[in-house]
Amino acid sequence: MTERDPRAANLTLFDLGKSDAATVPGAGLNTDQCIAGGHPQIWLGTSAFTANGWEGTFYPAGMKAADYLRHYGTQFRTVENDSTFYGTPQAARVQAWYEKTPRDFVFAAKVPQVITHEKILVDCDAEFNEFLTTMDLLKEKLGPLLLQFGQFSKYVFRNGQEFLQRLVPFLRKLPAHHKFVVEIRNRQWLDAKFLDTLREHRVALALTDSSWTPRPWETKQTQPLDLMDFFITGDFAYVRWLGDRKGIEEITTTWDKTVVDRRDDLLHWVRLFRELVSRKLTVYAYANNHYAGNGPGTVKLFWEMFEEKK
């Protein structure tokens, strides 16, 4: 079942908070007990580490919010930090993220919306430099940085070419020692010219399972055997399981359990991940609650299917 018809869901509860994982925070994952597995090329996590409904399911009942990230680090090797989209965090907060996570943990983070949505890459050097300087406090734990663009109307950009004219000067200024990802939501702009532009600047395309762009196996622009060559534009891959926000919120807004059966979709991703791994690429992948109802449950199911299909 896909996100196009979430109401015909198969209800499944992943009672993840009852795990008695023996991992010591800060000492790396016990990969036999953690949710996200331990493949050296695959980094699995969720979009943010807090959500309504996670207390008592993913997080043990009564756990203090200040301890959430430390617990999260016993189950996942990485997180996509959604909060940075709303603004550059305080330095003390970033330093706390660093201190509460294992030594081999990786933070992905969204570039603030003032850059991607409000100023749309124009006259935003000060904000962007502030963001990079602050996120660099994560040192070796800093992973990919996501430029997530909204769906633009024709009154903002008449076509993909106009958007590229805005994007390219920004890409030219990106520091080489960071990893960057671009996500677009105008499906008609996702063509060879756009992807070649990202490839030229060694920026990854966000591969999304969402309601606004085709998934890699659904594209009509290339043959199946060429999928990797078409979509992979950086030296790593970045996957976002996002789903259909409007559709799933007709079912639930409390993210304590899986409410949409995504096994068929995840099987496609399992096959895709195997191809990426065979190409020696590192893969970062993050599950949003809106994908199936519970981000940790999606990661758990994906990992079980990945292991099962060996």
N, C-alpha and C positions, 0 to 999 in steps of 0.2 A: 504494500500500500504506500502511496506517496502522499506528500503534503497537500496535493490537490483535493483529497477527499478525507480529511481527518476525522469526520464524524463517524465513520465506519470503523472505529478503532478497536483494537484488541487490547483490553486492559491488562497490564502487567505491572506488578509492584517489585521494584528493586530495593529491598530493605538494606541499603548499604551501610547504614549507621551502626549495625550490629556486628560488623567485622571486628575481630580482636587482633588486628594486625600488630605484629611484634616489632615493627620498625621503630627505631629511635630517631626522632626528628633531628635533622642535621647530619645524619650518618648515611644518607642515601636510602634508596627504596629496597625493601624486601620484596623482590619481584614475584615471589611465589604467592604473596598475599595481597599485593596492591591491585587496584582496579585496572590500572593502565598498562600492565605488562612491563616487559623490560627489553624490548627489541632495541639494539643500539642505534638503529636508523629511524625509529618511529617514536615521536614525542607526542603523546596524547594528553589532552586536558579539556577543560571546560571554558566557556566564555564567562569570565569572572569566577570568583571563588565563594560568593555568597548569593543566596536567593531565597525568596519566600518558600517555605515548605521543606527546606533542607535540614532545619533543626529537628532532630528526632528521627530523621531518615539517614541522610548522609552524615550530618554532625550529631554526635550523641546528645540526647536530651539534657539540657542544663549546662551545656558547654558555653563558656563565655565567648562573646564575639571576638575578643582579642586573641583567642586561641584557635580561631577557625583556620587561618592560613597555615599555622604549624601542623594542624591535623591534616589539612589538605595535602601538605607536602609528604605525608606518609602514604598517600594513595595515588598521587600523580607526580609526574616529572616536570610538568609545565602548566602554565595558565596563560590565557589570553586576557589581559587586563582591560576590561571595558571602561573602567572609571576614568581612565586618562582621556577618553573621548570628550569628556565634559570639561576638561581643563588640566593643565600641568599640575601634578600633585606637589605638596610641600616636600622639601628635601628630607625632613625627619620621617615622613611617612614612607618614602622610598627606602631609606636606610633600614626602617623596621621590616619592610618586605624582605630585604636582603638577609637580615639577621634571623628571621623566623623560618627560613627555608633551607633545605639540605644544600650541601656544597655544590651538587651537580644539577640543581634546579634551574629552569629557564623561564624567564618572563617574556612573553610577547606583549605588545601594547599597541593600542590605537593612538594614532596621531590626533591631537585635539581638534575638535570640530571648528574652532575659529579658523583653522588653516584649510580644512577640506570643504567646509560648508558655508562659512560666513565670508571669508576673504577669498576662498577658492584659489589659493596658491599665489595671490597677488599681495605685495607689500606685507608679507608675513614672516620676514626673516627673523625679526626679534622674537616672535612667539615660537618659531621653529627652533631657533638656537637655544632658547630657554628650556624647551622640552627636551632636546637632546642632552643638554648639560645636566639636567636633573635626572634623566633616565640613566645616564652614564654612571650614576652612583651605584647602580646594580652590578657594575664591573663585569666579571665573566658570566654573570647570570642573565645579562641582557641578550634577548633573542631578536626575532624579527619585529619590525615596526610597521604597522598597517595603516596605509592611507585609504580609508574607507570613504568613498564618495557616494552621495545620494543619487537618486534618479533625477537627472536634469531635464527640465522642460526646454522646448525649442526657443523660449524667450531668454534662456541663459546661454545655451549653445545650440546653434541651429543643427549641428551634425557632429559626428565624431572627429572630423578634421579640425573643427574649431576648438574642440576640447584638447586635441593633441597639441595645437599651437600654444595653449596655456600650460599643458603638462610638461612638454619637453624642456623648456628653460628651467623649470623646477628640478626635473630629474638630473640635469647637468650639474646642479649644485650639491647633489646628495653626497655626503661623505662616504668614501669607499670602505671604511672600517665598520659600517653598520649594514645590517640586512634590511631591505625594504620590500614591502608587498603593496600592490595596488588592487583595489576592488572597485569595479564599476557596476552600475545597475541599469544601464541603457544597453539592452541586449543587442541592438543593431550596431553598436560600436565595436563589438567583440569580433574583429576581423584580423586578417593577416597583418595589415599595416600597423594596427594598434599593438599586436603581440610582438611584432618585430621591433617596435619602438622600445617596449619593455626589455626585450632581449638585448638590444644594443646597450642599454644602461644597466644590465644585470639586475633587474628588478623582477621579482616573482609576481605572477598573476595569482590572485586568490581564487582557488577552485571552490565554488560554493554549491551546496545542495540547498536551493532556495526556490521561491516562487517567481523570481523575476529574470533569471538567466538560465539557459540550458546547462544541464550537467555535462561533463566531458563526453560521456557515451551517447548523449542525445544530439550532439552537434551535427549539422548537415553540411558543414563546411570542409570536412576532411573525412578520409576513410579510417576505419577503426585502427588499422596498423600504424597510422600516422598520428594518433591522438597525443602521444607523449611529445613528439617533435613539434606539434602544433601548440599545445597548451603550456609546456614547461619553458619558462622564459628566464629563469634564474638558475643558480647552482643548488637550489633546494626547492621543495614543494610546500605549499601552504594550503590547507584544506579547512573549510568552515561549513559545519553542518548547522544550517540556520532554520530551514523549514518555512512554514507559512504562518506568520505572526497572527494575522487576522483570523485565519481558519482555526488555529488551535486555541485561541482565546475565546472562541465560541464554546469550547469544551471546558477549559480550565484556565485559571490564573494563579493556581497554587501548584508549585512545581515539585511536588513530593513524589510523583510516580509517573511512569511511562503511560501515555494514553493513546499513542499512535504506533501501530506496528510498522517498523521501518526495516524489517529484515531483508526484504527484496532489494531495497535501495542500498543498504549496507553491504549486501553481497557484491553489488557493482563496485563499491568502494574497496572491498577486500581485494578484488581482482586488480583494481587500479593500483592499490598500494603495493601489491606483489610486483607489478611491473616497475614501479618507482624504485623499490628496493633493489630489484635486479639491475637497475641502472646506477646503483651506488649513490642514490640521492637521499639526503636526509628529508624526512617528512614531518612537518608540524601540523597537527590537526586538533580542532577545538569544536566541542559540541555545545550548542545553545539549548536552553530549555525549550525554546519554541520549535525545535526540530521534532521531538517526540513526547515532550512533557517533563523530562528530567535529564539534565545534562550528564550527570554521573552515570545514569542508567544507559544512556546511548553509548558512552565510552566503554562501559562494561560489556554491553552486547557486542559492539564492534570487535573488541579484543577476543571475546570468546569465539566469534565467528572466524576471525583471522587465524587463531590457533587451530580451530576445528578443520579449516580448509587446507591445512598443510598437506 
